[in-house]
Structure formats: C-alpha cells, structure tokens
Amino acid sequence: MPSLVTLLSIACGFGSIVISVDNAPIGDPDDYRLAAILLVLAGVFDALDGFVARATNTQSAFGVQLDSIADVMNFGCAPGLLLYCYGFAQMSVSHPTLVRMGGLACFVFVACGALRLARFNISVGRTDPRYFVGMPITAGAACVASVVVAWPEPLTTMAQGFLLMALMIGVGALMVSTLRFPSSKQPKNKLLFVLLAVCVLLLIWLRTRFFVLFFLLYIGATLLLNLAWRGGWRGIAPPKVYDEQA
C-alpha cells in the first residue's frame, strides 16, 4: 500500500515533466502552473506514503529506497526541468548562451538535491530529529515551483534569466548546507497555531503569491535562527550534537 502511494507521487512528477517538455515551445502559462501544481501534489503523496506505512505497519527497506528514488525525480529532476523550460525555452533563439547557463544552473539544483538525499539517507538516527541538516529537497522543490505558481508567464528578459539562475543555485546551496532547518517534529505550542492562522489569512489575501512570501520568510527566519545560535542565543533550543562514534 505505501509503495502504491509512492508510485502515485512518481506519476505526478512524471506528469509534470511531460507537461513542461510539451509546453516548452509554446509557453502557455496555465500549463506551467499545472506542472508546478503537480509537484505540490507529488509532495502530498510523498507525505502520505510514510503515514500509510506507519498506519498499516508495513514499513520496509524496499519502501525507503523507492521513496528516495521517487524524491530525486519528483523534487530534483522535475522542478529542475520545469524551471529550465519556464525560464529559458522562449529565449533559445535570442540568448543562446544564457540558455546554456540556465541549463547549468538547473543542473546544479538537481545535483544538490541528489546530494542532499544521499546525506539524509546515511544520517538517519545520527542527527537531532527536530531539525533537518540543510533545506529538505521537498521544500527546495516547492520553493522554486512557487515562483511558477505566482508568475506563470515564461521569462523573456536576460535580467529575469539571471535572477532565476541565482534562485536555482541559491536553493541548491541551501540544500547541501549544514544549516539547521526546523522539522515537523518540533514541539507544538500556541504560537504555532497562531502562525498557522496568519498563514491561512495571508493565503486568502495574496493567493498564489503567498507561497513566494512564505518561502522568503521561511529561509530568512532559518538564517537568522542559525546566526543567533552562533551568537550564543538559546531562546529556541539548538540541535543536539550526536557523537559520531556512538
């Protein structure tokens, strides 16, 4: 059962790839937005497969490996290809060099996502579960896809192209960094529910552009939190350090 849910996630990722490729010479904004939404749906199934495995007591090493492979495609290759088609396909004639640079930047994102997953797989049980080491690949994929959801019109200028390259490389760097990103295993308190209510209100107001604001705040708050820990602040408990030999 959990493997079937994982396959549904892969189907969403593959559907996003097909739509991105088919739409590259056309540049239909609605199709780009649909491809990005499919990545979000892939993330939903990715979260559900673990829930189903625990609920049915069917966890297995096979399922862990299948899930990891699915993550590389759904949250590495699929968003990398989507952002390449969205950002550079329409500029292939007027700015061929920029297009090659854009392809390289998108590959950097994919490579960093794969490295992030490999590190995660060998770090299970050896890091504080309250924090991720580096930005999770699912969050990285959602971060870059949120740009397409907010502004689905394909890019047309060199300035926009360079900004997109900076986004792909920057998010990739966050994924392979050693910055600690809070996970869902943080202790729940009233502040969390207040923040959730604020997010719902902002979503109603900003609609599709809410997701860009969310990731700006998410990344900004994480950077500030890591800097505060380095400065000695302990208002929020820092991650526990595990003995490598243990």
N, C-alpha and C positions, 0 to 999 in steps of 0.2 A: 504493500500500500504506500509507504513513504517513497519508494522508488518511482511509483507511478506519478506521485505529486511532483517529484523532481523532473520527470520526463515532461510534465506539463510546463514546468518552468523552462526547460530546454526548448520546447515548442514555441513559447513566447519569444525567447531570444532569437531563434531561427526565423520566426516571422518578422521580427524587427530588422534582421539582416536583409531578408528578401525585399521588404518594402523600401529600405534605404537604397539598395542597389537599383531596383526598378525605378525609383524616383530620382536618382542622381541626374539623368539628362533632362528631367522635366522640372524639378524644383518646386513641386506642389507643397505649400506649407502644411496643408492638412495631413498629407501623407507623412511628412517628417514628424509632426506632432503625434500621429498614430504610432509611428515606430518608437518614439520616446515613451509613450504610454504603455506599450507592450513591455518595455524594460521594467517599468514600475510594477506591472502585473507579474513579471518574472520574479521580481523581488518578493511579492506577496506569496507566491508558491514556494519560494526558497525558504521563507519563514515558516510556512505551513508544514513542509516535509519533516522538519525537526519536531514540531508539535505532534504530528500524526505518529511519528516513530515512538515518542515517549508515551502517547496515549494508548497505543496498541502494544507497547513493549516489544517492538520489532527493530530496535537499533542493531546495526550490523556494520562491520568493517567495509563491506561492499557498498552500503549506503553512504558511508562517509566519503569513500573515494569517488562515487558517482556524483555526489553533491559538489565536491571540489572541482571535478571536471566541468560540471554544469556552470559553476561560478566563473571559470575562466572564459567560457564562451558568452554567457549571458551578461556579465558585468565587466568583461575585459574587451573581447573582440567585438561584440555587438555595439556597445556605445562608442568604441573607437571608430568603427566603420560608419556609424550614424553621423558622428561629428565630422568625419572626413567628407562624406557626401554632402552634408548640410553646409559645411563651411567652405569647401574648395571646389566641388564639382562644377559649379557655374562659372568658375574663374580659370578653367583649364586652358582656354584659348588666350585670354588677355594677360594672365600672370602665371605662366607655366612653372617658373622657378618657385613662386610662392606655393603652388600646389604641391610640389615635391617636398618643400619644407613642412607644409601642413601634414602630409602623409607621415613624415618622420616624427612629428610631434605626437600624432595619434598613436604611432607605434610605441613611442616612449610610454604613453599611458597604458597601453596593453601590456608591455613588458613589466612595468612597475606593478600592475595588478597581479600578474602571474607570480612575481617575486613575493608580493605581499601574502598571497595564498600559501605559497610554499613555506614561508616563515611561520605563518599561523599554524599549519599542519604539524610542524615539529615543536611548537611551543605550547601545545595544549597541556594543561596541568602544571606548567612551569612559569606562568605569569598570573598576576592578580586578575581574577575573572571580572572584576568591576571595571576594568579598563582594557581597551584594545591598544596594542602596540602598533602605532600607525593608523591612518584612516582606513576603516573597513572598505573592502572593494565594492560592496553593495552601496555604501554611502558615496564612494567616489563616482560610481556609475550614475547614481541618482543626481549627484551634484552637476555633472556635465550635461545630463539629459534635461535637467531643469531649465537650462538655457534655451533648448529647443522648444520646450513646452511654453516658455514665456514669450519667446520671439521666434516663431516658426518660419518666418521668411528667410530663405537662404542668404548667406552673406554675399556681398557684391564688391566690397572695397578692400584694399590692402590693409588699412588700419584695423578693420574688423577681423581680417585673417590673422594678423599678428596678435590681437587680443585673444582669439580663440586658441592659438598655439600656446600662449602664455597660460591659459586656463588648463589645457591638457597636460602640459609639463608640470605646472604647479600642483595640480591634484595628484598626478603621478608621484611627485616628490613627497607629498604628504602621506601617501600610502606606504612608501618604503621608509619613511622616517621612524624615529624612535619616540615621537611624541605620543603621549597617552591620551586617547580619546575615550570619554565615558561610554560604558556599555549599558545595556538594558538591565543588568544585574545590580545597578546602583540601588541603595535602599530608598524605598518610596516614602515621600513626605508630602505635606500640604503644598509646599512650593511647587512641586512637580505638577500637581493638578491645576494650580493657578496658571503655570506656564502653558499647560495643555489647552486651557480655556482661552488664553490670549492667542495661541496659535490658531484655534478654530475661528475666532473673531477676525484675525488678520487674513485667514484664508477666504472668508466670506467677502471681505473688503477688497483684497488685492487679487483674488482669483489665481490665475496661472502664475503671476509674478511673485506670489507669496513664496514659492519654493526657492527662488533665487535669494530672496531675503533670508529665508530660513538657513540656507547653507552658508551665507555670509556671516550670519550671527553664530552659527554652529562652529565654523572654523575659527572665527575671531575669538569667541569665548574659550575655545580649547587652547589656542595660542597664549592667551592671557593667563589661563589657569596653569599651564606649564611654566610660564615665566614666573608666576607667583610662587610656585613650589621651589623653583631655583633660588628665589629670593628669601626663602625661609618661611613663607606663609603656610599655615596649616588649618585654615578655616574649613577647607574641604580636605578630607583625608587623602594623602598621596598614595599611589600604588605601593603595595608591599613588594619588597625585593626578595626574590627566592634564591636560595643557594644553588648554584649550577650543579655542584657535585651531588647534592641531595636529590 
